[in-house]
Amino acid sequence: MKRTMIMLLAVSAVAVSAVPAKANDAIKSVVEPFYTKILTRASGADVAATAKATISKDWQSIGDYSGKAKSRDQFVKQMIGFGQFIPDMTWKIEEMIVSGNRVVVRGRATGTPKGPMFGVDGKGKSWDIMSIDIHTVENGKITTSYHIEDWAGAIRQLKGK
């Protein structure tokens, strides 16, 4: 009886852990293009198409407590502008943590602006910063993104401090 119980517990544990792993992979695959095809390849012609495939039409980008959220269309315009101004910008996923339909991403962004950024002329200097994002995924698309980036660190780096 004891051996049978141990076997049932072991089989149950494998079955339970297999389902979340597949679900985690599926939700991660929704979020991953946000970094690899929008934030990193922002100067590419496919930014708008990738955003439409990845981000819901009523998506909200929330980066502070001002009460003002950025829409998908506003975000696409911003990313295309960043791609022209920071053509080497990359946003690498360092870690992804899934909890239900939410994905927390610790990211690493790098770039070299072609001119003054945030009022600082870095004269060809690059920045390397951390970001933390919390995405909600529903029906295969990102519906909400809370985010914070270390732009103060980028300014310090551009100033050479």
C-alpha positions as CSV (number, residue, x, y, z in Angstrom):
1,M,0.0,0.0,0.0
2,K,2.8,2.4,0.9
3,R,4.6,1.7,-2.3
4,T,1.5,2.2,-4.3
5,M,0.8,5.5,-2.6
6,I,4.4,6.7,-3.3
7,M,4.0,5.7,-7.0
8,L,0.7,7.6,-7.3
9,L,2.2,10.7,-5.7
10,A,5.1,10.6,-8.0
11,V,2.9,10.2,-11.1
12,S,0.6,13.0,-9.9
13,A,3.6,15.3,-9.3
14,V,4.9,14.6,-12.8
15,A,1.4,15.2,-14.3
16,V,0.9,18.5,-12.4
17,S,4.4,19.9,-13.2
18,A,4.1,19.0,-16.9
19,V,1.0,21.1,-17.4
20,P,2.4,24.4,-16.0
21,A,5.7,23.9,-17.9
22,K,3.7,23.8,-21.2
23,A,1.6,26.8,-20.1
24,N,4.7,28.7,-19.0
25,D,6.3,28.1,-22.4
26,A,3.2,29.2,-24.2
27,I,2.8,32.4,-22.3
28,K,6.6,33.1,-22.6
29,S,6.3,32.7,-26.4
30,V,3.7,35.5,-26.4
31,V,5.9,37.9,-24.5
32,E,9.3,37.1,-26.1
33,P,8.7,38.9,-29.5
34,F,7.9,42.1,-27.5
35,Y,11.7,42.2,-26.7
36,T,13.2,40.5,-29.8
37,K,11.1,42.0,-32.5
38,I,9.8,45.3,-31.2
39,L,12.2,46.7,-28.6
40,T,15.4,45.3,-30.2
41,R,14.5,45.7,-33.9
42,A,12.6,48.9,-33.5
43,S,13.9,50.3,-36.8
44,G,12.5,47.4,-38.8
45,A,9.4,47.7,-40.9
46,D,7.8,44.8,-39.0
47,V,7.4,46.7,-35.7
48,A,3.7,47.6,-36.3
49,A,2.8,44.2,-37.6
50,T,4.6,42.4,-34.7
51,A,2.9,44.8,-32.2
52,K,-0.5,44.0,-33.7
53,A,0.2,40.2,-33.4
54,T,1.6,40.5,-29.9
55,I,-0.2,43.4,-28.2
56,S,-3.9,43.7,-27.8
57,K,-5.5,46.7,-29.5
58,D,-6.6,48.1,-26.1
59,W,-3.2,47.4,-24.4
60,Q,-2.0,49.8,-21.8
61,S,1.6,50.6,-21.1
62,I,1.9,51.9,-17.5
63,G,5.3,53.3,-16.4
64,D,4.3,55.6,-13.6
65,Y,1.4,56.7,-11.3
66,S,0.4,59.7,-13.5
67,G,-2.8,57.9,-14.5
68,K,-1.8,58.2,-18.2
69,A,-1.2,55.0,-20.1
70,K,0.4,54.7,-23.5
71,S,-1.6,53.0,-26.2
72,R,-0.3,50.4,-28.6
73,D,-0.3,52.9,-31.5
74,Q,1.6,55.5,-29.4
75,F,4.1,52.8,-28.3
76,V,4.7,51.7,-32.0
77,K,5.4,55.3,-33.0
78,Q,7.8,55.7,-30.0
79,M,9.7,52.5,-30.9
80,I,10.1,53.4,-34.5
81,G,11.5,56.8,-33.4
82,F,13.8,55.0,-30.9
83,G,15.0,52.7,-33.7
84,Q,16.0,55.7,-35.8
85,F,17.6,57.6,-32.9
86,I,19.2,54.5,-31.3
87,P,19.8,52.1,-34.2
88,D,21.8,49.6,-32.1
89,M,19.3,49.4,-29.3
90,T,18.8,45.9,-27.9
91,W,16.6,44.6,-25.2
92,K,17.7,41.2,-23.9
93,I,15.5,39.0,-21.7
94,E,17.7,38.1,-18.7
95,E,14.9,36.3,-16.8
96,M,11.2,35.5,-17.1
97,I,9.0,34.5,-14.3
98,V,5.4,33.3,-15.0
99,S,2.6,33.4,-12.5
100,G,-0.8,32.5,-13.9
101,N,-1.3,34.8,-16.9
102,R,1.3,37.3,-15.7
103,V,5.0,37.4,-16.8
104,V,7.7,39.3,-15.0
105,V,10.7,40.1,-17.2
106,R,14.0,41.3,-16.0
107,G,15.6,42.9,-19.1
108,R,18.8,44.5,-20.1
109,A,18.7,47.3,-22.5
110,T,21.7,48.8,-24.3
111,G,22.1,51.5,-26.9
112,T,24.1,54.3,-28.4
113,P,22.0,57.4,-29.2
114,K,22.9,59.3,-32.4
115,G,22.6,62.6,-30.6
116,P,21.6,64.2,-27.2
117,M,19.2,62.0,-25.2
118,F,17.3,63.4,-22.2
119,G,19.2,66.6,-22.7
120,V,22.6,64.9,-22.5
121,D,25.0,64.8,-25.4
122,G,26.9,61.6,-24.7
123,K,29.1,62.2,-27.8
124,G,28.9,58.6,-29.0
125,K,28.7,57.0,-25.5
126,S,26.4,54.0,-24.9
127,W,24.2,53.0,-22.0
128,D,23.4,49.6,-20.4
129,I,20.4,49.6,-18.1
130,M,18.0,47.2,-16.3
131,S,14.3,47.1,-16.8
132,I,11.6,45.3,-14.9
133,D,8.3,44.6,-16.7
134,I,5.1,42.9,-15.6
135,H,2.9,41.8,-18.5
136,T,-0.6,40.4,-18.4
137,V,-1.5,38.0,-21.2
138,E,-5.0,37.2,-22.2
139,N,-6.2,35.3,-25.3
140,G,-2.7,35.1,-26.6
141,K,-1.8,38.8,-26.5
142,I,-0.3,41.2,-24.0
143,T,-3.1,43.3,-22.5
144,T,-1.3,45.4,-19.9
145,S,2.4,46.1,-19.2
146,Y,3.7,47.8,-16.1
147,H,7.3,48.8,-16.5
148,I,10.2,50.6,-15.1
149,E,13.6,51.3,-16.7
150,D,16.8,52.8,-15.2
151,W,16.8,55.9,-17.4
152,A,18.6,57.8,-14.6
153,G,21.4,55.2,-15.0
154,A,21.5,55.8,-18.7
155,I,21.9,59.5,-18.2
156,R,24.8,59.0,-15.8
157,Q,26.5,56.7,-18.3
158,L,26.0,59.2,-21.1
159,K,27.5,61.9,-18.9
160,G,30.4,59.6,-18.2
161,K,29.7,59.4,-14.5
